[in-house]
Amino acid sequence: MMASQVASHVASQVVNNKTCAQCEISFKGKSPKCFNCSICNFWFCLECSHVSNKVYDVLKSEPNVKNLPFNCDGCTRVLPKITELAKALHLQQLKIESCEKKYEDLKNTLQSVVEEQVEKAITEYREREERKLNIIIHNVPEPRAESTDKKGDDEISLKEILLTTKCVGLKNFDFVRLGRPSDGRDRLIKVTLGSVSDKHRVLGGTRYLRAKIGQVYAHRWSKIFITPDQTKEERIKNMNLKRELEKRKLEEKNHDLIIFRWEIVERRPDSLVNSTMATPGISEPGRPFRL
């Protein structure tokens, strides 16, 4: 028998006219001797509680043990299983809480990633819009150091190059050298044209820069390359496509592969297509292309 919760005089009024949950003996009188199970809350007589009158009297007289729990035989037998079930439920609760936390973390992470990607896409779009009228011209010789009008010298060279590409009548364009001057390296020239159609005309005419008469280039601008003004993401994509193109050319032994509109395709035999539909300055800089 374990420590007991003894029915006091006040409790006796509660159990009056009730019976033992096990033997169904009636609790009558002012001071029924019985115990209340702290688990099932049923009342049990002394005999069914396995407690003698002497022990009951001692327990009742000790105020320190009055409120200690008493468990009936039935609850005592199932208590381990109840405890085990309670532990299992507790573990399940912990797992559920852990899953909920992971879900919240994942939701927050996903939301952050989506917001970042959206912001990145918006930034990329803005950059492309800002650059959509620009072209980059490579390998234009720097004006001589003693020149007093280097901007004017660059303008003369630029006009000659544009005329060589068969682009006549271009208006409202501006240009600037990119970066600081450095010995032995010609800076790029960024040209801002008046319209997207003007840009396509220039890019489509780059093939004329490498026109030949016999085995000799017809123009002194044969080393000039013209490409679109690309964003960082576009340059990275171009670089990866360039590597993939060279790899496939070696593996497939096919030198007719080109990059067209961000894809690697086989060059069509039509000469016009060959000369005007390559992709923006990736593996073969300066080769004409369309956007």
C-alpha positions as CSV (number, residue, x, y, z in Angstrom):
1,M,0.0,0.0,0.0
2,M,1.2,3.4,-0.8
3,A,0.7,6.8,0.9
4,S,-3.0,7.6,1.2
5,Q,-5.3,10.5,0.7
6,V,-7.6,10.0,3.7
7,A,-11.3,11.1,3.6
8,S,-11.7,13.9,6.1
9,H,-14.9,15.0,7.8
10,V,-15.6,17.4,5.0
11,A,-15.0,14.8,2.4
12,S,-17.3,12.4,4.3
13,Q,-20.2,14.6,3.4
14,V,-19.2,14.2,-0.3
15,V,-19.0,10.4,-0.2
16,N,-22.2,10.0,1.9
17,N,-24.8,7.9,0.2
18,K,-22.2,6.5,-2.2
19,T,-20.8,3.1,-2.6
20,C,-17.4,1.5,-2.9
21,A,-16.4,1.3,-6.6
22,Q,-15.2,-2.2,-6.1
23,C,-17.4,-4.1,-3.6
24,E,-20.3,-1.6,-3.8
25,I,-20.6,-1.3,0.0
26,S,-22.5,1.8,0.9
27,F,-20.8,4.7,2.6
28,K,-23.3,5.8,5.3
29,G,-22.8,7.7,8.4
30,K,-21.0,10.8,9.4
31,S,-17.5,9.4,9.1
32,P,-17.1,6.8,6.4
33,K,-13.7,5.2,6.2
34,C,-12.7,5.3,2.6
35,F,-10.0,6.5,0.1
36,N,-10.4,8.5,-3.1
37,C,-8.3,7.3,-6.0
38,S,-6.2,10.2,-7.3
39,I,-6.4,8.9,-10.9
40,C,-9.9,7.6,-11.5
41,N,-11.5,9.7,-8.7
42,F,-13.6,6.7,-7.4
43,W,-14.0,5.9,-3.7
44,F,-12.9,2.7,-2.1
45,C,-13.6,1.1,1.3
46,L,-10.7,0.1,3.6
47,E,-10.9,-3.6,2.7
48,C,-10.8,-2.9,-1.0
49,S,-8.0,-0.4,-0.4
50,H,-6.0,-3.0,1.5
51,V,-5.7,-0.7,4.5
52,S,-6.3,-1.7,8.1
53,N,-8.4,0.5,10.5
54,K,-5.3,1.1,12.5
55,V,-3.2,2.4,9.6
56,Y,-6.2,4.4,8.5
57,D,-6.5,6.1,11.9
58,V,-2.8,6.8,11.9
59,L,-2.9,8.3,8.5
60,K,-5.9,10.4,9.3
61,S,-4.3,11.8,12.4
62,E,-1.1,12.9,10.5
63,P,-1.7,16.2,8.8
64,N,1.5,15.8,6.7
65,V,0.2,12.8,4.9
66,K,-3.4,13.8,4.4
67,N,-3.0,15.0,0.9
68,L,-0.7,12.3,-0.4
69,P,-2.2,10.5,-3.4
70,F,-3.8,7.0,-3.2
71,N,-4.1,4.8,-6.3
72,C,-6.6,2.0,-6.5
73,D,-5.6,-1.5,-7.7
74,G,-7.0,-1.0,-11.2
75,C,-5.2,2.3,-11.7
76,T,-2.0,0.8,-10.2
77,R,-2.0,-2.0,-12.8
78,V,-2.6,0.4,-15.7
79,L,-0.4,3.2,-14.4
80,P,2.8,2.0,-16.2
81,K,0.9,1.8,-19.5
82,I,-0.6,5.2,-18.9
83,T,2.8,6.6,-18.0
84,E,4.3,5.0,-21.1
85,L,1.5,6.4,-23.2
86,A,2.0,9.8,-21.7
87,K,5.7,9.7,-22.6
88,A,4.8,8.6,-26.1
89,L,2.3,11.5,-26.4
90,H,4.9,13.9,-25.1
91,L,7.5,12.7,-27.6
92,Q,4.9,13.1,-30.4
93,Q,4.2,16.6,-29.1
94,L,7.9,17.4,-29.3
95,K,8.1,16.0,-32.8
96,I,5.1,18.0,-33.9
97,E,6.6,21.2,-32.3
98,S,9.9,20.4,-34.1
99,C,8.0,20.0,-37.4
100,E,6.1,23.2,-36.9
101,K,9.4,25.0,-36.2
102,K,11.0,23.5,-39.3
103,Y,7.9,24.5,-41.3
104,E,8.1,28.1,-40.0
105,D,11.9,28.2,-40.7
106,L,11.3,26.8,-44.2
107,K,8.5,29.2,-44.9
108,N,10.6,32.1,-43.8
109,T,13.5,30.9,-45.8
110,L,11.4,30.3,-48.9
111,Q,9.8,33.7,-48.5
112,S,13.3,35.3,-48.2
113,V,14.5,33.4,-51.3
114,V,11.5,34.4,-53.3
115,E,11.8,38.0,-52.3
116,E,15.5,37.9,-53.2
117,Q,14.9,36.3,-56.6
118,V,12.1,38.8,-57.3
119,E,14.4,41.7,-56.4
120,K,17.2,40.2,-58.5
121,A,14.9,39.8,-61.5
122,I,13.7,43.4,-61.2
123,T,17.3,44.7,-60.9
124,E,18.3,42.6,-63.9
125,Y,15.4,43.9,-65.9
126,R,16.2,47.5,-65.0
127,E,19.9,47.0,-66.0
128,R,18.9,45.5,-69.3
129,E,16.6,48.4,-70.0
130,E,19.4,50.9,-69.2
131,R,21.7,49.0,-71.5
132,K,19.3,48.2,-74.4
133,L,20.5,51.0,-76.6
134,N,24.2,50.4,-75.9
135,I,26.9,48.6,-77.8
136,I,30.5,47.9,-76.8
137,I,33.3,48.3,-79.4
138,H,36.5,46.4,-78.7
139,N,40.1,47.1,-79.9
140,V,39.7,50.6,-81.2
141,P,43.2,52.1,-81.0
142,E,43.7,54.9,-78.4
143,P,44.3,58.4,-79.8
144,R,48.0,59.4,-79.9
145,A,49.3,60.8,-76.6
146,E,50.2,64.2,-78.2
147,S,46.6,64.6,-79.5
148,T,44.9,67.7,-78.3
149,D,41.4,66.4,-79.1
150,K,41.3,62.8,-78.2
151,K,37.5,62.8,-78.0
152,G,37.4,64.1,-81.6
153,D,39.9,61.5,-82.7
154,D,37.7,58.7,-81.2
155,E,34.7,60.2,-82.9
156,I,36.4,60.1,-86.3
157,S,37.4,56.4,-85.7
158,L,33.9,55.6,-84.5
159,K,32.2,57.1,-87.6
160,E,34.6,55.2,-89.9
161,I,33.7,51.9,-88.1
162,L,30.0,52.6,-88.3
163,L,30.3,53.4,-92.0
164,T,32.1,50.2,-92.6
165,T,29.2,48.3,-91.0
166,K,27.0,49.9,-93.7
167,C,25.1,51.9,-91.1
168,V,24.4,55.2,-92.6
169,G,22.3,58.0,-91.1
170,L,22.7,57.1,-87.5
171,K,21.6,60.0,-85.3
172,N,21.6,61.0,-81.7
173,F,24.3,58.6,-80.5
174,D,26.9,59.3,-77.8
175,F,30.0,57.4,-76.8
176,V,32.6,57.2,-74.0
177,R,35.8,55.3,-73.3
178,L,35.4,52.9,-70.3
179,G,38.0,53.0,-67.5
180,R,41.3,54.8,-67.1
181,P,44.0,54.8,-69.8
182,S,46.6,52.1,-69.5
183,D,49.8,51.4,-71.5
184,G,49.5,48.7,-74.1
185,R,45.7,48.2,-73.8
186,D,43.0,49.9,-75.7
187,R,40.0,50.8,-73.6
188,L,36.5,49.7,-74.7
189,I,34.1,52.3,-76.2
190,K,30.5,52.3,-75.1
191,V,28.2,53.7,-77.7
192,T,24.6,54.7,-76.9
193,L,22.5,54.7,-80.0
194,G,19.2,56.4,-80.8
195,S,17.0,53.3,-81.0
196,V,17.0,49.5,-80.7
197,S,16.7,49.2,-84.5
198,D,19.9,51.2,-84.9
199,K,21.6,48.9,-82.5
200,H,20.4,45.8,-84.5
201,R,21.7,47.5,-87.7
202,V,25.2,48.0,-86.3
203,L,25.4,44.5,-84.8
204,G,24.1,43.0,-88.0
205,G,26.7,44.8,-90.1
206,T,29.7,43.7,-88.1
207,R,30.4,41.1,-90.8
208,Y,31.6,43.8,-93.1
209,L,34.4,44.6,-90.7
210,R,36.1,41.4,-91.8
211,A,35.3,41.5,-95.4
212,K,38.2,40.3,-97.6
213,I,39.5,40.9,-101.1
214,G,41.1,37.6,-101.9
215,Q,43.1,36.7,-98.8
216,V,43.5,40.3,-97.5
217,Y,41.0,42.1,-95.3
218,A,39.4,45.0,-97.2
219,H,39.3,47.3,-94.2
220,R,41.7,48.4,-91.4
221,W,39.0,47.6,-88.8
222,S,39.2,43.8,-89.2
223,K,40.3,43.5,-85.5
224,I,37.3,45.4,-84.2
225,F,34.6,43.5,-82.4
226,I,31.2,44.9,-81.6
227,T,29.0,43.4,-78.9
228,P,25.9,44.4,-76.9
229,D,26.3,46.1,-73.5
230,Q,25.5,43.1,-71.3
231,T,24.6,42.8,-67.6
232,K,26.7,40.8,-65.2
233,E,24.2,37.9,-65.4
234,E,24.3,37.9,-69.2
235,R,28.1,38.0,-69.2
236,I,28.2,35.0,-66.9
237,K,25.7,33.1,-69.1
238,N,27.7,34.0,-72.2
239,M,30.9,32.7,-70.6
240,N,29.3,29.4,-69.7
241,L,27.8,29.0,-73.2
242,K,31.2,29.8,-74.7
243,R,32.8,27.0,-72.7
244,E,30.0,24.6,-73.6
245,L,30.3,25.5,-77.3
246,E,34.0,24.8,-77.4
247,K,33.5,21.6,-75.6
248,R,30.8,20.4,-78.0
249,K,32.9,21.4,-81.0
250,L,35.7,19.2,-79.8
251,E,33.5,16.3,-78.8
252,E,31.2,16.3,-81.9
253,K,33.9,17.5,-84.3
254,N,31.4,19.9,-85.6
255,H,32.7,23.4,-86.3
256,D,29.4,24.6,-87.6
257,L,28.0,25.0,-84.1
258,I,27.2,28.5,-83.1
259,I,25.4,30.3,-80.3
260,F,22.1,31.8,-81.3
261,R,19.7,33.5,-79.0
262,W,21.3,31.9,-75.9
263,E,21.3,28.4,-77.4
264,I,23.9,26.3,-79.1
265,V,22.6,25.4,-82.6
266,E,24.1,24.2,-85.9
267,R,24.9,26.9,-88.5
268,R,22.4,26.9,-91.4
269,P,24.0,26.8,-94.8
270,D,22.2,30.0,-95.9
271,S,24.9,32.7,-96.2
272,L,22.6,35.4,-94.9
273,V,21.8,33.4,-91.8
274,N,25.5,32.7,-91.3
275,S,26.3,36.4,-91.5
276,T,23.5,37.9,-89.5
277,M,22.1,35.5,-86.9
278,A,24.8,34.5,-84.5
279,T,24.5,35.3,-80.9
280,P,25.9,38.4,-79.1
281,G,29.7,38.2,-79.0
282,I,30.2,34.9,-77.1
283,S,32.5,32.4,-78.6
284,E,33.1,34.3,-81.8
285,P,33.3,38.0,-80.8
286,G,32.2,40.4,-83.5
287,R,30.3,37.8,-85.4
288,P,26.9,39.3,-86.2
289,F,23.9,38.4,-84.3
290,R,20.4,39.4,-83.3
291,L,18.9,39.9,-79.8
